[in-house]
């Protein structure tokens, strides 16, 4: 279970704050110099944007206490600069990852130094944690409101700084940084995996079960610090067993392998171990649903360690591997690294002490956290707008030709969760059973649930209407769980069966995302489906587009409080069902290729019937059926960040 820390003993912290920071000159207001003239203050701020590696091309927006804004873009070192002449403190600085792979980073500046030199204002994992501690919710983006930002005071920022330094004491000491007076916002650093940057490498921000942010060290992911205005100094996070740059050689080695189009366990040694296996493949690209041709020329960035752990007497690490394809499209892979008994000396003299070993699964399977928001356009009694959360369980059929069904057990699951072939066309992965099962299904049994999203928590968005999940389904928990009881980076056991119900084997799969309760949906920056004429007609019975359709253009907005901060959409899906003489007929379709950015914060793509999630035409002449009595249609905007899948669903049930 996660350990959460709440604030106590604030009086001592306040006294320490003012002794350490009050007169140190690290910030200034409109004080006067010895001549009686106002002390000079900077007219610009700048710093480094980083979350373990410098964020290149990040969009940086500074908002002042009146709501005025200034914008910039980071350079190749993650640096930015902004003019603040005439702007009013405090400032909120938001940096949005151009790749969309990580959540926005935030920084708060409550005081400028008495100097004409540009003020340092970094935007990092640490400054985001500090900003979260200035809010009641733990969501730093709450400060994007000028009303909330104007209430931020210098003492509250200084108290939060001391509290954060105390929590980071062990990690700061490990990296040669004095805890007293360390200011993550105003202390300049270089993103080179040493010093302050090594501290950033060591910790991660994860979404708490009920929303907001928590801080965790990769050395002990079982201990998380809940970040909000009540966060205390009670526990110092553990320092890791390896230097922050211990995996750095992997970036260049994997890039060199990708240049030759070879990321398998024989061609990419020593980066990939000869015993590497993951999702049924000995090739890193194929294991993650890519092809060698796609990854040829890819450039890998600095690996990020999420958690160290031991298994079978071996020291292992759950790692995040960012990359950019030759096409310019970014991505991230999650894998397992192992410590080598004998380090390998590379050609440049560098010691490689770890390589990639994978999760050793003989089957293609992935499990991650998921949360969704469902909005209904009809008025059926149980069609209540709601949040739902749980796990996304992906078992692609094409990669598992002998697998007919699978069961999943692990934290948060009271009984085995079953998956089996779907009845719907346009889906190539196994779907969750639509009834509770006690044994593996036998061919030709199928499921009509058409979902791989298991729900263990749900919450109505209405104060007057409650949602009751359908009984005896295989994709809703019998009773909602408390997601805080599910450990971070939990391991799940997946058992695979053939079409006759005979067991084929088992795999252990780690969830790289944070376990979420439905209440966390209230803190998510959701994209918004734009209800233009085409969308309205497609989701409204009796209109022209309610008839049979082969494709639909879908448009959505990612603006939140006027900023482009919503979860990036990387997949759009349409599901449509209709009643027929043979029963319920369903057709699915997915968007293909990158989304079109039509204007600031607005995007568009086309969804074609019969196209599966990999972009392949799974069936021909299988259009979306007409929206008539007994049928339904939905449009789903899908995205992912930090090991978690996000789905915004708009649906009409006729």
N, C-alpha and C positions, 0 to 999 in steps of 0.2 A: 504494500500500500504506500502511496506517496506520503511523505512527511511534509506538512505545510507549516510555515512559521508566521506568527502574527506579532505585531509590535507590542513590546512592554518596555518599561524603563526609559521613556522618551526624555525625561528631564536630564538624565546624565548625557544623553546624546546631544541635546541642545547645547549644554554647557561646553562639551567638547568641540562642537561645530564652531562656535564663535571664537573659541580659543585658537583653533587651527586655521580657520578660513576668514574670520571676520576682518583681520587687518593685514592679510598676506598680499594684497594687491592683485589677486587672481581675477578680480572683477571690480567694476566701479559703477557708481551712479553719477548724479550730477554734483559731486563734491567739488570743492574749490581748492586751488593751489595756494601757496604761501602768499602770492601777490593779491589774493582776493578774486582773481579771475577764474571762471569755470575751468576745471581740469579737462584736458582734451580727451576725447573718446574716439575709437575707430569708426571709420565710415564704411568699413567692409568686414565681412567675416568669411572664413574659409577653413577647410580642414579635410580630413580623410573619411571617406565612406567605405566601410569594410565590415564583413561578417565572417572573418576567418580568412578571407581573401579580399582584395580590393574589388569593389563593384565598379566596373568600367561602363560608361555610358548611362549611369543611373540618372534619373530625372530628380532633381533636387528643388524643392519648393520651400521658401521661408515665408511664414505667416506671422505678422506682428499682432499686438494686443488689440489693434483696431480692425483687423481683418485684411490689411494691405498685404500684398504678396510680391515676391521676387523669385525668379527661377534661374536655374543653371543646370549644366550637365557635367558629370564627372569625366576626368581625362583617363589616360591609360594607367595612372597610378591611383585612381580612385579619388583624386583631389578635385575640389570645386572652390569657387569664390563668388560672393554675392555682395552687392552694395546694399548697405542698410541706412544710408543717409536719409534723415527725416523720418525713420521708422521708430515705432514705440515699443520698448521692452514690456513684457518678456516676448521672446521669439520662439516659435515652434518650427523646427526644420524637419521636413519629411523627405526621405530618399526612397524612391521606388525602383526596385531592381528592373532594369530594362528587359532582362530575360524572363521575368515573371516567375522565377523558380523559388524565390523566398519572399516572405512577407515584408512590407515596408519597414524601414528603419526610421527611428525618430530621435530627435535631440531637442532639449530645452535650454535656452540661454536666458538667464534671469538678470545678468549683470555684465557690463562691458568693462574691460580694464581701462585704467587711466593712461592711455597711450594713443599715439597716432598710427601705430602699426596695426595691420589687420588683426582682428581677434580670431583665435583658434576656436572652432566649433565643430568637433568631430561628430559623425553620425554612424554609430556602430551598434553591435549587440549590447554593449554595456550602457551606452547612452539611452537605448530604447528601454532597457530594464529600469534605469533611473527615471525616465519619463513615466513608465507604468506605475511607479511608486508615488506619483503625484496625482493619481486618480483613485476614486473609490472603486471603480470596476476592474482596474488592472489593464484596461485597454488604452494604450497611449494615444490612439487616434481620436479619443474623446476630446483631446486638447485642440483638435482642429477647429473646434468652435471658438470664435473669438471671445465669447462670453466666458467659457471655461478657462481659456488661456489667460485672460486678464486677471483671473483670481489666483494665478500661480505667484507665490512670493519667494523672495530670495532665501529667507530662513527655511522654507519648506524644501527648496532645492538643496540647500547645504545639509540639512538633516538627512535627506535621501542619499546624498553622496557619501556621507559617513557610514550610513547603514549599509550601502552597497559595498564599500571598502571593507567593512567588517565581515560581510558574507564571503568576500573574495580573498580574505586574509591569507589562507594557505596557498592559493594560486598566485597571488601577487608576490609572496615571499619566494616561491619556487622560481619565479622569473625575475628576481632581483629588483622588485619595486617596493619602495617603502609604502606601507599601508596609509600612514598618517598623511592626509592632505592630497592623496592621489585623486586627480580630477579627470574622469574619462572624457568629459566634454572639452576641457580647455588645455589638455596636455597633448602636444604634438607627438605623433609617432609615425613610424614607417611600416607599411604592411609587408613585413618580411618574416613573420612567424617567430619573432623574438620580442622580449619586453612586453609592452602593452598588447601588441598584436598576438603574442602567444597566449595571453589571458583570454582574448576574444576567441582564439582557436579552441580553448579548453571548454568553454561554456556554450550552452545553447538555450534559446528561448523556445519554449513549447507552450501550446495553448492549454490552459488548465481545463479540467473536465467540464466545468460549468462556465467557461469563458474567461477572458482576461489572459494574462501571461504568467508563466512560471519560469524560473531560472534553474538550470541543472548543470552539473559538471559531468563530463564524460567518464570520470573516475568512479562515480557512484550514482548512476541514474535513478536509483531507488529513493534518493533524497531530492525533493524539489522544493524550491522556495517560491511561495505564492507572492506575486508582486502587486501591491496596491498601497493605499495610504496607511495601512496598518502593518506593513511588513516590519519585522523586528530584526535585531542584530543577533538573535539567539544561536544560530548555527553557522559555522564556516564550512563552505563546500570543500570537498576533498580535492587534492591535487592529483593529477594523473600519473601513471607509472612510466610514461615515456615523454620525451621532449615534444614540443608542439609540432616540430617539423619532421617527425620520424617517418612520415609517409610521403614526404615531398618528392623523393626520387621517382615515385610511381607516376607522377604527372608527365614527366618527360619520357619515361619508358613506354607508357601507354600511347602517348602521342606518336612516338617513333613506330610502334607496332601498327597503329591506325594508318600511318602514311603508306604502309605496305599492304593494307587491307587484311591484316591478320591479328585477331585478338583471341586466338585459341590457346590452349594450354601447352601446345608444343612449339608454336611459332613466337609466342610472346613471353618466353622465359627471359629473365627471372622475375618479371613483374607479376605474371600469372603462373601459379604453381602447377607443376605437372599433374597434381592430384585435384586440380580445380574442377568443380562441378556445381552447377546452379541451374535450377529450373529445367533439369533434364539435359543440360548441354555442357560441353566442355569449352564452349566459346562464349566469352563475355558478352558480345553483341547479341548473339542469338538467344542467350539466356534471358535477355531483357527485351525481346520482341523486335530487335533490329536485325539488319542483314550486314554482311561484310561490305557489300557495295555501298550501303548507306553510310557506314562509319569510316570508309576510306577517306583519309584526309582530316579526320576529326582532331580537334585539339582539346586535351584534357587539362582541367584546372587543378588547383590544390585540393587534395582530398580533405574532407572534414570528418573527424571521428565523432560519432554520436555516443558510443558507449564501449568501454572495455568490459570483457567478461571472460570466464573460463568455461571450457567444455571438454570433457574427456582428458583433463590434465593439461590442455593447451591454452595458452594465452591468445585470445581472439579479440577482434574489434569490429563493431558494426560501423561501416564507413559510407560516406556519401561522396560520389565521384561526379563532379560537374564536367560537362563537355560542351563543345560547340562544333556542330557538323560543318563540313566544307560549304554547305549551302547557307550557313549563317544561323541555322536554327539551333537554339540551345537545348540542353537536356540535363538530366541527372540520373545516375544509377545508384542503387543501394546494394552493397555486397558485404562480404565478410573477409577480413584480412587476418592472417596468422603471423605470430612471431616465429622467426626461423631459429632453429637450434644453433646454426652457424651463419652469421651474416655473410652476404655476398659482396665482394669488392667490385664496383663497377669500373668501367674503363677510365673514368675521370678521377678515380680514387675514392669516390663516395661509397660509404657503407650502406647497403640495403639490408635492414634487419627484419623487414616484414614483406610478405607478398599476399596476393589475393588467392584465397582458397575456396570461396563461395560457400553456400549453405549446404552443399553436398546432397541436394535433392535430386532424385532420379526422375522427377516429374515436373512439368511446367506448372507452377502455381505461385501466386502472389497474394499477400494479405496486407491490407492497409486500413487505417481508420477512415471513416466516411461520415459526412454530415450533409443533410439535405434540407432544403426549404421547399415545401409544396404549397402551391396556390391553386385554388379551384375556381373555375368560372361558372360552374353549375351550382345548383342549390340542393343537391342530394343531402340527406340528413347527416351522414357520416363523412361527407366530403368537407372536412374542417381544415382550414389553413393551419399548417403545423410545421414544426421542426422535427426531424428524426435523425438518429445517429446510431452508429455501430461499426460494423466491419464491411469492407468490400473484399469479396473473395473471388479471385479471377483464376479460372482453370480453362485455358483455351483448348478447344477440341482438336484443332488441327495439329497441335504440338503433343497431344496425348492420344494417339489413335486407338490404343487398347483400353483407354479409361472410359467407362460408362457412367460411373457415379463416384462420389467421394464424400467422406464425413470429416468434420472439423471439430476438434475439442481444444479447450484452453481457457484462459482467464476471461471471465465475462459471459461464458457459455455454460448454462446450467445442464444442457444435454447436447449430444452431438447435433451439429448442423449439417444437413444433407444437401448435396447438389447433384443434378442429373440433366439429361438433354432437354432442351426447350421445344415447345410446340411451334413457337413463332419463327417465321422466316426472317433472315437478315441478322441473325445472331449466331456466332460461332463458338461461344464459350458456354460452359455449363451454367444452368440457372438454379436458384434455390428451390427446394421442393415446395409445392403449394399445399402440402399437408404434412403433419408431423409424422416422421417415419421412425421405426424401431429396428429396421434391417435394411440392407442395401436393396434398391429397386432392381428389378430384372427387366430386360428388354421385352417388349417395346415401350415400357412405361416412360412417360415424359411429364414435364411440369409446365403449367400455364402461367406460372408467376412472372416469367420473363424478367427476372432481376437477379443480380448477384450482390445486392446490398442487403445485408442482414441488419435488422433493427433491434437494438437492445434498450433504446430510450426514445421517448416521444413526448412532445409538448404542444398543446394547442396555442395558436396565436390569438385566439379570441377569448375575451373575458366572460362570454356568455355561452359559448359552445365548447364542449369537451370532445376529445377524440377517443374512441375505443377501438383498439386494433382488432382485426378479425380473429376469431378463435381458431385454434388447431391448425394454423399455417406453419410452414417451416421457415418463414422469413421474418417473423416477429417473435421475440422472446415471450415466453408464457407470462412473465412479469417483468416490468421495467427494472433495470439494475442501476445501482449507484456507480457511475463510471470512475469515481475516485478509488474504487476498490480494485481496479484493473491496473497492474503495474505498467510503467512506461517500458516500451520495447519488449512487450510480451512475446513469448514463443508459443506457437500453435502446432498441434499434431494433426496432419492431414493423412487420412487413410484412403487409398484408391482401390476401386473394385472394377471388375470387368462386366460385360453385359449379362453374365450369368450369376452375378453377385459374389464371385470369388475374389478374395483379397489379392491385390497385385503388389502392394508395398506401402510404405509410409514415408512422410517427409516432415521435417521440423522447419517451420517458417517463422521468421521474426517480423513483427509489425513495426515499421520505421516511424509510424505516426504516433501522435498523442491520443490516448483513449478519451473520447468525448461523450458528454451527456448532451441531450437535446437542447438544454438551456444555453449551451455554448453558441447556438445559432444566432442568438441575439447580439453577439459581439462580432459576427462575421460581416465583412464588407462584401455583400452579395452583388453580382451583376444584375441588371434589370432587363428583362425581355421587353422590347418595344412593341406595343400593340398597334402596329400600323394596319392598314386595310387588309393586307394579305394575311397577317397573323390572326386578326380578328375573325376573318371569314373562315380560315382553316379550322379554327377552334369554336365555330358557331354553327349549329345545325341549320339547314335550310338556306344557306348562302351558296354562292356559285362555287367557292373553293371547298365547300363541305363535301362535294362530290369526290369521286376517285381522283387521286393525284399521284403523280410520279416523282415530284420534287417540289420543294418550297424554299424560298429565300427567307432567311431568318436574320433579324437585326437586334442588337442589344446595346445597352449603355453600361460603361464601367465607372461612371462618375459617382463619387461619394463626397458630399459636402463640396462639390465643385472640383474635386481632385480626382485624377484617374487612378484610383486606389483599390477598386474591386478585385476579387480573385480573378486572375486571367482565365479566359475561356479557351480551352484547347480542344474541345470536342462538343459538337451539338448533335443531339439524337432526337429522332421522332419515333414514337410508338403509336400505332393505330390499330384498333380492334373493331370487329363487326360480327354480328350474329349471322350464321348461315344454317342451311339445312344440316350440315355436318357438325355444327357447334360453333364455338368461338374461333374466328379467324384473325390472325394478327400478322402485321408486317412492320418491320423496323427499318430504319435508315440512319446513316451517320454522315456527317460532313467529311470532306476529304481535303487535305492540304491546309496551309496556313489561313488564318482568318484575315479578312480584308478590313483595314482600318480606314473607314470612310471619312471620318472627321474626328476631332479631338474627343476621346472618350467614347466613340461609337464604332461598332464593328458589325460585319456582315459576312454570312457564308450561305452556301446552298446545300441542303440536305436532300439526298436522293434515296428513294425506296430501294431496299434490297442490298444496300452497301453496308458491310459490317464494320466493326470498330477498327479493323486494320486497313480499311480503305478498299477491300476486295469486294467485287460484285458477288454476293453470296447466293443470289437467286435472280432469275430473269422473269420479266412480266409478272412481278409481284408488287403492284402499286399499293399505296396507302389506301385502304378501303374507305368508302364513304362514311361520314359521321351520321349514323342513323340510330334509331331506338335500340338500346342494348349494346351500343358500341362506345368507344372512347378514343380520344386523341390527347397526346401530350407532347410538349416541346421541352427538352432538357438541355440546359447549359452546364457543361461539365468542365471542371478545372482541378488543379492540384498544386499544393504547396507543402513543403516540409513533411512529406510522407503521408499526407492526408488528402482524400478526394472530396471535392465539394460539388454538389449538384443543386441547381435551381430549377424546379419543375413547375410548369404551368400546364394545367390539365382540364379537360372537359369530359365528364361522364354523362352520356345521354340516357 
